[in-house]
């Protein structure tokens, strides 16, 4: 259809009218802890559910005291990962504790357990160490600190279930090598150094293959005092 010259003024008026209409309002930015925590979820997954690569752990639902202590450990050099340290270095203790409280308050579904191809005798060795430890070596059971359901305990003990085996292997290896440390006496470093590489792999494989219990929350406390002294629990 050809435009006539006398149609041009009306067409220009129509275009100007459309341009004058208000554009859709941009989403309102709310300056709250949920918005600010998005900097964490870029690596740790949506709402802190964990990244798919298995190396950035879940934050959601872990005890606030534990998350806060780990942030301090990264900031103060007891744990080493440049991206984390650079991100939180300028942040105050109060702000880090607020971040920890936000993620601790998120109670979200957990992923399905990982399938294990490890031979059954090696998996059974991992289960035995988790529940019984090794009394001959004075090696405590994992459940004696991390709770009988292995979901952790308030305020400072994390759960072990739902963590990917690569992450578990990496962290136990870091405890052994001294790359990861905690306040003295560093009980996890002492325990990890008593374990062989094969035992670490058996424990990690067994833990990663377990489903979460119906109640996934950390226990309110431990039924008995931990069998070893841990500076991170004080």
Secondary structure, DSSP 8 states (H G I E B T S, - for coil): ----GGGHHHHHHHHHHHHHS----------SHHHHTHHHHHHH-GGG---TTSSS---TTS-HHHHHHHHHHHHHTSS--HHHHHHHTT--HHHHHHHHHHHHT------------S-HHHHHHHHHHHHH-BGGGTB--THHHH-TTSS-BTTTB---TT--HHHHHHHHHHHHHTSS--SSS-HHHHHHHHS-HHHHHHHHHHHHT----S--S-BSS-SS--SS--GGG-
